[in-house]
């Protein structure tokens, strides 16, 4: 936090058994905890936040982001100092570009996305809101990823492929053709394993 000039004022989690990981930073549980904190908070300045929920929970991540925004909190965009992001990349509020990740020219990243450690997104990709690109995954140029999709650790997506809404690409998969919404694909070349419902 010192590098950003920001102060960490509170943490929130739904797990009531979780204990505060940082000294002097309170941890609150659930919506009730957040709303109790919000009523008694001291600062009149704008308060920024990030939702740090990974995995294939992009829809949940975005719902929480919108809930916090409804209280006037500001969804931040986080970029690790070691990440490379081209100057013309557009990144939505609440998205996080983590250590050693690469996001190349003319790419758009939606709201509430995670481009995780050492992942690479090549030129002219379109990453919709709520997407998680896991550590070490690689997207070639002109790939389109639909809302809430999950690209697993070390997966490779070939150029101009479309990954449908809510789809999951398994760890290490090599995707050579389009993936339909809510499908789960694994292997090299990637093949359909199952289709999840839009309700998760």
Residue pairs with C-beta under 8 A, 6 or more apart in sequence:
1 7
1 8
3 81
6 48
8 22
8 25
9 25
9 41
9 43
9 47
10 25
10 26
10 27
10 28
10 37
10 41
11 20
11 21
11 22
11 25
11 26
11 27
11 28
12 27
12 28
12 29
12 30
12 33
12 34
12 37
13 27
13 28
13 29
14 29
14 30
15 29
16 29
16 30
18 27
18 29
19 27
20 26
20 27
21 27
26 37
28 34
28 36
28 37
31 67
34 68
38 71
41 47
46 72
46 73
46 74
47 73
47 74
48 73
48 74
48 75
48 76
49 68
49 73
49 74
49 75
49 76
50 75
50 76
50 78
50 94
50 96
51 61
51 64
51 65
51 68
51 75
51 94
51 112
52 96
53 60
53 61
53 64
54 114
54 116
54 132
54 134
55 132
55 150
56 132
56 148
56 150
56 168
57 132
58 112
58 113
58 129
58 130
58 131
58 132
58 147
58 148
58 149
58 150
59 130
59 147
59 148
59 166
59 200
61 94
61 112
61 114
61 130
62 94
62 111
62 112
62 129
62 130
62 148
65 75
65 93
65 94
65 111
65 112
68 75
69 75
74 93
75 93
75 94
75 111
75 112
76 93
76 94
77 91
77 92
77 93
77 94
77 95
77 96
77 97
78 95
78 96
78 97
79 85
79 91
79 96
79 97
80 97
80 98
80 99
80 100
80 101
82 99
82 100
83 97
83 98
83 99
83 100
83 101
83 102
83 103
83 115
84 101
84 102
84 103
85 91
85 97
85 102
85 103
86 103
86 104
86 105
86 106
86 107
88 105
88 106
89 103
89 104
89 105
89 106
89 107
89 108
89 109
90 107
90 108
90 109
91 97
91 103
91 108
91 109
91 113
92 109
92 110
92 111
92 112
92 113
92 129
93 111
93 112
94 111
94 112
94 113
95 109
95 110
95 111
95 112
95 113
95 114
95 115
96 113
96 114
96 115
97 103
97 109
97 115
98 114
98 115
98 116
98 117
98 119
98 135
99 117
99 118
100 117
100 118
101 115
101 116
101 117
101 118
101 119
101 120
101 121
102 119
102 120
102 121
103 109
103 115
103 120
103 121
104 120
104 121
104 122
104 123
104 125
104 141
105 123
105 124
106 123
106 124
107 121
107 122
107 123
107 124
107 125
107 126
107 127
108 125
108 126
108 127
109 115
109 121
109 127
109 131
110 127
110 128
110 129
110 130
110 131
110 147
111 129
111 130
112 129
112 130
113 127
113 129
113 130
113 131
113 132
113 133
114 131
114 132
114 133
115 121
115 127
115 133
116 132
116 133
116 134
116 135
116 137
117 135
117 136
118 135
118 136
119 133
119 134
119 135
119 136
119 137
119 138
119 139
119 151
120 137
120 138
120 139
121 127
121 133
121 139
121 143
122 138
122 139
122 140
122 141
122 143
122 159
123 141
123 142
124 141
124 142
125 139
125 141
125 142
125 143
125 144
125 145
126 143
126 144
126 145
127 133
127 145
128 144
128 145
128 146
128 147
128 148
128 149
128 165
129 147
129 148
130 147
130 148
131 145
131 146
131 147
131 148
131 149
131 150
131 151
132 149
132 150
132 151
133 139
133 145
133 151
134 150
134 151
134 152
134 153
134 154
134 155
134 171
135 153
135 154
136 153
136 154
137 151
137 152
137 153
137 154
137 155
137 156
137 157
137 169
138 155
138 156
138 157
139 145
139 151
139 157
140 156
140 157
140 158
140 159
140 160
140 161
141 159
141 160
142 159
142 160
143 157
143 159
143 160
143 161
143 162
143 163
144 161
144 162
144 163
145 151
145 163
146 162
146 163
146 164
146 165
146 166
146 167
146 181
147 165
147 166
148 165
148 166
149 163
149 164
149 165
149 166
149 167
149 168
149 169
150 167
150 168
150 169
151 157
151 163
151 169
152 168
152 169
152 170
152 171
152 172
152 173
153 171
153 172
154 171
154 172
155 169
155 170
155 171
155 172
155 173
155 174
155 175
156 173
156 174
156 175
157 163
157 169
157 175
158 174
158 175
158 176
161 175
161 176
161 177
161 178
161 179
162 178
162 179
163 169
163 175
163 178
163 179
164 178
164 179
164 180
164 181
164 182
164 183
165 181
165 182
165 198
166 181
166 182
166 196
166 198
167 179
167 180
167 181
167 182
167 183
167 184
167 185
168 183
168 184
168 185
168 196
169 175
169 179
169 185
169 190
170 184
170 185
170 186
170 187
170 190
170 193
172 188
173 185
173 186
173 187
173 188
173 190
174 187
174 188
174 189
174 190
175 185
175 189
175 190
176 189
176 190
177 189
177 190
179 185
179 190
180 195
181 198
182 195
182 196
182 197
182 198
183 192
183 194
183 195
183 196
184 192
184 193
184 194
184 195
184 196
185 191
185 192
185 193
186 193
